[in-house]
Amino acid sequence: FFAFPTNVFSKAESQDEGAMSSPTGGYFTYIVGLFFSALVMTDPMYVFEFSQAALVMIHLLIITLGMKRLGAKIALYTALPVSAIAFYMIAHQDLNLPTFAPGLYYDESNSLVTTAVSKWPIDKRTYDDGRGTPWMMTGDTRTGLPFMFYKIPEIDFQRRWIPLPDEKEAVILDVAFPSNNVIESNKRVYLVLHGINGDSHEGYVADFVDRQVRQGNVVAVMVTRGLGDSPILGDNILHFARTKDVEAAARALKSAIREVSDDGGLLLSGVGYSMGAITLANYVASSGAKCDLDAAVTISGALDTREQVNFLRSASLWQPFITKALRDTLLSSFGNKIRSRLSQQQIQESIKAATLVDFDRTFFVPYHDFDSLEDYYSRLGAMGDFVSYDNPGRIANVSIPLLCVHSLDDPVGYWGVYRDPESVVHLGKGNTVLLFTKRGGHVGWPLGINPSIEAWKWMSDIASSFAEAVDIARKEDSDIIIPGKTY
């Protein structure tokens, strides 16, 4: 509707019905503009991006131009029902827009976090200063279009298997080393958790790995059991509340660091994307003082996943695509295992599930014997057992600097899963840091006019720069004791 045809500004010489009903005529254009402008002025994503007042003005401008082109009677009669419905929705709907401002939230009384923030370049954690892609104008486009334009780098991984002590299963780590195979003492080791349907070759994962190994760092990507064509011997297929796989991977990497480093001083940082971000944050909170990571960064994740059910726009637009991809993967890879645990009726219900919430309820809950969806979600998020700020649950046990990065225009993940950021960062010992941008989408944050040049650079830089800042803070002041950490 921003490209309304120029001929609408001049009154037509004739207004015969044939011209108005022609697909190339002014009436057809008017109808399209009218409906689309009415739609976007009631859509939370567009209202958040442009403001509802601006969208209403565009809608009224289209009506005014229609009156000039088609005549007042036709334009107003056509607009009346559409506008009436739109304005009724505006008057009665809850847009559920973010209730807190973008920015960095942290506890200034935590010495390690405060020092790390002071060492963290502001430029690396800034996005809303105009550096984004200007023609990607909503969170939807900033989420979907990058996957269409970006080239995914090829990574030379070495696969390692980490046996699980209480199962006949193993965790897969795809490890990438610097080209010279030398691990210097001033470099870092990263444990990366990919998204819900991904693996080690996922676009933004490969982008991060490529950038880090070029800088001399080591990156290990944990492949979620069953994804990426990974085998499962038993019946315990994936679910995203499971943190023991992350625990085994982090412990193995920490042990390897101690073997190659005299003082064990190489920093081990976790990096999680989307669902991997949710699992990573949950591991950090659940493990408490026993966490084997030294820092962690979650991107487009969640803390209290119970709140995700309130994000209706995500459920109606994005979740059906994500759900179908996950369901197809599970049914094609583990059909026999699924049929051995679930009845035909349960399988059919999961096939009919249109959203992730419905799929969690109809598939993961019965397959893994959770009591309910509430039970599953309470185990899934780092704040899943949150009751109040006086009784916060496991999020208060975070013992390492944990940075959660989220865009307020994320069309997939709900901003409400972070509750009140100013209060959350002060829970426990204050090791949780929250960074919100106004724009960026879901694992998006495109850069420049031609975003394919930089690809996922902003996300990769935010994760590595925070880890580097924590590393510098630890080394510069050896007297800093991480609050809550066991030594």
N, C-alpha and C positions, 0 to 999 in steps of 0.2 A: 504493500500500500504506500510505501515511500516513493514509488515510481509511478504515481498516478499519471495517466496519459495527458500530454499537453493539450490535446484537443478538447479536454473537458473545460478548459478555461474560456473557450469561445462558444457562444451560443450557436447551436446548429441551425441551419436554414430551414430544416424540416424536422418534424418529430413524428413521422409516420411509424406505425407499429412495426413494420418490417425492419426499419433501421434500428429501433430500440431493442428488438428481440434478437438481432444478429449477434453472433458470438464475437464479432469484431466491433460491434457498435458500442455507444456510450452506456446504454442501459446494462449490458452484461458486465462491463467494467465497474459500473456503479454498484451492482449487486455484490460482486466479489469484494470490492473495497469496503462496503457496508458491513458485510458479514465478518470479514477478517478483522476490521477495526473494533467491532463489537466483541469479538472473541478475545482479542489481546487485552482489552481494557478490563477484562474480568479474570485474566490469567495471572496468577501470582508471580510467575517468572518475569513476564513483561512489565508488570506493575513495579516489581522490585528494581528492574533495570532502568525504566524510563519515568516512573511515577504515574499514578493513575490520572492525575490532572492533565498531564501531557497527552495521554492516550485518549482521554475523553475529548480533548480539544481536536485531536486528529479525526475522531469519529464525527464531531460536529462540522469540521471543515469539509469532510467528504460529503455530508448532507448538503452543505451550502453549495459546493461545487456541482452536486447533482441537481440542485434546484436551478442553477444557472444553465446547465447543459440540457436538462430534460424538462424543466418547468417545475414550478413549486408543487403542483397537485400530484404529479407522478412521483416525484422525489420524496415528498412527505408521506404519502400513502404507503410507499414501499418501505420507508425507514421506520414508520410508527411501530409495527409489531417487533421488529428487530431491536430497536432502541429501547422499547418498553421492557422487554425481557432483560436486556443488558443492564439497564439502570435498576431494575428490580433486584438483580443478582448483586449489583454493587451495594445496594442498601442492606441486603440481608446476608451476604456471604462473609465468612471469616477467611481472609486471604492467608492467614498464618505466616506472616512475614517475620523475619528475624527481629528479635527483641533486644539484641545487644549490638554494639558497634564493632566493625572490623578493627583489628589491631593485635598487638602482642600483650598477652596476659601472663604474668609470672609473679612469684612470691619473692619480694626483694629481701626478705629476711633469710633466705637460703643463700649461703655464701657461694657455693659452687655454681648454682644457677645464675646468680647475679654476675659473677665473674665471667661466666661463659657468655652471657648476653652482652657484656661489655666488649668481649673479644669477637663477637659475631658481627660481621659487616652489615650495616643497615641495608646496603644495596642488595645483598643476597636474600633478604627477607622482605623485600618490597616488590609489589606487583601493580598496585592501583595508582601508579604515577604516569600512566599513559604508555607503558612499554608493551602492553598486551596488543593483540591483533584487533584493530579497530573495526574491521568488517565482520568479525564474529561478535554479534551484538547481544547474545543471551547465553545463559549457562548451558542450554541445549546444544547450541552450535559449538561452544568451547569444549564440550564433552565429545560430541560425535565426529566433528569434522577432522580433528587431528589424526584420527585413525585412518582417514582416507588420504591424507596428504603426506604423512611422514614416512620416511624410509627407515626400516628397522635394521640396525647394524647386525652383522653376523658375529657371533661370539664363539671362541674356541673354549668350550667347557670341558672340564675333566670330572667325570661322575664318580661320586663316592657314596657308599652305603653305610649308614649308621644303624647298627642293630638296636632294637628296642629291648630293654631288659625283661619286660613282663609280657611280651607278645612275640610270636614268630613272624615279625614284620621288621622292616627297616625303613629308615628315613632317607630319602634321596637328597643329596647335596650336589648341585652342579656348580663346580668351583672354577673361577677364572683367575689366572695369575698374571702378573706383569710379564711383558714379553721377554725380559731378561731373567725371569724366574728368581729375582732377588727381592727379598722383603726387608726394606730398610726400617730402622728403628723409629723414624719420624713419620711412618705411614700408618694406615689403619686397615682393619679387617671388618668387612660388613657381612651381616646375615640378612638376606632379603626374602621377604614373603610376598608372593605375587597375588593377583586378584582372583576373583571367584571362579572364573573359567579359564585361567591362564596357566602358564608354566614358565620355565626359565627363559623362553624366547618371546615372552610378551613384550610389546613395543616399549613401554616406559621402563620395564625392567632391563631390557637389553640396552636401552639408552644409558641408564645409570651404570650398568656394568662396564660398558664401553668407555665411558668417561673416567671411571675410577681406575681401571687397569692401566689406562694411558698415563695416569698420574702416579702409578706405582703401588696402588693399593690392591688388596685381595678381596674378592667378592664371592660369597657362597650363596646360591639361591636354593632355598628349600622348596622342593616340589611337593605340593599338597598330595597326600596319599591318594592314588587313584587317578589323578589328573596327569596330563602330558603322557598318556599311555603307560603310566607306571603301574606295575603289578601289585596286587594285594593277595596274600596267601589265604588269610582267614576271611571272616565275615565282617570285620570292623572297617567298613569303608569310611570315607571322609565324613566328618561333620565339623563345623567351624567353631564349636565350643571346646574342642580338644586342644590342650596346650602342651601335652607331654611330648609331642613330636618336636615342637619348638624348643622345649627344655633339653631334649636329647641333642638337637643340632647345636644349640648354644654351648652346651657342656663340652661337646666334641671339639668345637672351634676354640673354646677357652683352653682346653687341654693341649691342643696343637700349638697355640700361641705360647704357652709356658715352655713347650719343648724347643721352640725355635728362638725364643727370646730369653736372654739371661735373667732379666728382672720381670718378665711377663708383662712388660709395659705397653705392648701394642694395644691400642684401644679397640674393643670389639663393640660395634654399634649395630643395632637392628634397624632395618628399614622396611616398612610395610605399606602396601598399596591396597586401598579399597577393603575387600574382605580380609586380605592379609594384614592390613592395618588394624582391623578389629581384633584379630587373633593375637597379633603382636602386643597390643596394649593390654589385652587380657592376660597374656603370659607375664608381662612385667608386673602387673598388679597382683596376680595370683601367687607368683613366686616370692614376692616381697624381698626380704634381705638376702634370699638365696639366689637371686637373679644373676645369671652368668654374663649378662650384657653390662657394658659400662655406660651406654647411652642408647636411646631408641627414638626413632622418628616415624610417626604414622601419618600417612597422606590420604585424605578423603576417606577416613575411617569413621569410627563411632566409639563412644564410651558407654552410654546407656542405650543399648539396642532395643530395649522395651519401648522407647519413644518413637522408633522408626515406623510403627504401625499408624502413627498420626500423620504421616507424610503421604497424603492421598494423591497428589500430583505424580509423584514417583511411581506409585502403585498403578496408576492408570496409563502412564506413558512409557516409562523406561523398564519397569520390572517385568512386563510380559516377555520382552526380548531376552533379558538376562535369564529368566526362569526357563524358557524353552531351551536355551543353549545348555544350561546346567542339567536339566532333565534328560535331554537327548544324550549327553555324555554319560550320565549315570546308567541309563537304561541300556545303552549300547555296550558299555564296558562291564557292567555288573548285573546283567539281567537275571542270571541264575541265582545269584546271592540274594537279590531283591525278592524274587519269587519264593525263596525259601523262608523268608521272614515276614513278608507282607501278604495279606489275602488279595485275591483278585479285585475285590471291591476297593481296598485301600490303594492298590496300584492305579485303578481307574480314577479315583479321587485325586491322586497326585498328578495324573495326566491332565486332568481338567483344570488344575490349579493355574490361574492366570498371573498371579503375583508371587514374589518371593515369600511374602508372609504366608500366603495360602500353601505354597509348596513346603515351607518349613513345617507348617501345621500338619499337612497330610502325608509328608514323606519322612523328614528327619525325626520328628517327634515319635511316630510309631516304630520306625526302624531301629532307633537307638534307645527305645524304652524311656524317653523322657516323660514326666508326668503330664506335661501340657506344653503349649507354646510358651506360656509364661515361664515355666521351668527352664525350657531351652534357652530363652532369651536372657534369663537371669544368670545363666552360666556362660553365655556367649560374650557379653560386654564387660569391660573393666569396671563399669559402674552398674552392672546387672543386679547387684544386691544392695544398691543404694536405697536407703530409707529416708534419711534426712541428713543435713550437714552436721548434726550431732551424732548420727549413726550412719556414716558414709559407706561402710563396707570395705571391700578390698582395695579400692582406689586409694585409700589412705595408707596402704602398705607399699606404694611405689617407692623404691629405694635408689633409683638412678634418674638422671635427667631424662624425662619423657616429653618429647615435643609432639604435639598433635596439630597438624596443618589442615585447614578446611576452608573452602570457599563458601561464602554465604549464598551464592547463586548455584550451588551444587544441585542438579536436578535429580540425582539418584540418592545421595545420602542427606539425611535430615539434619539441619542445624540444631534442632532441639535435643539431639542426643548428647550435647555438651552441657545441658542445663544452664546454670548461671556461671559463666567462665570466671568471673571475679572471685566467686566463692570456691569453685573447684580447685583453682591453683593454690589455695591456702590449705587444702585438706592434707592431713598427715604431716610430713616434713616439708611440704612445699616443693616436691620434685617434679610436679606436672606443669608443663608450659604449654599454653595454647596460642596459636597464631591463626587469625582469621583474615582472609582477604574478602573484599566485596565481590570481586569477579574472579573467574578462573574455571568454573565448571567442575566436573568430576574427573579427577586425575587428568586435568587438561592444562590450564595456564599457558595458552599459546603466546608466542612472542613475535612482534614485528608484522609488517605488511605481508611478508612471505614466511609464515610460521614453519614451513618445512626446513628452513635453513637451520634454525635453532632446535627444532623438535621439542623434546621434553626437557630442555636445558634448565628451565626454572625449577622444576620439581627435583631434578638431579642435584642442582646446586643447593637447594634449600636443605636437602638431607645431608649432603657431604659437608657443607659449611657449618651446620650446627654441630655435627660430630667433631669437626676440626676445632671448633670453639671450645667444646667440652674438653677435648684432648689438651689444648693449650692451657686452659684453666687449671686442669689437674697437674700439669707439669710445671707451670710457673709458680704455683703455690703448693708445695708438698704438704703443707700443714692443713690444707682443706680436707675435711672428712665428709664424705658423702652422707648426708642425713639418712639414717635408716639402714645403711649398708653394713653388712657383716664383714669384718676383716680378720 
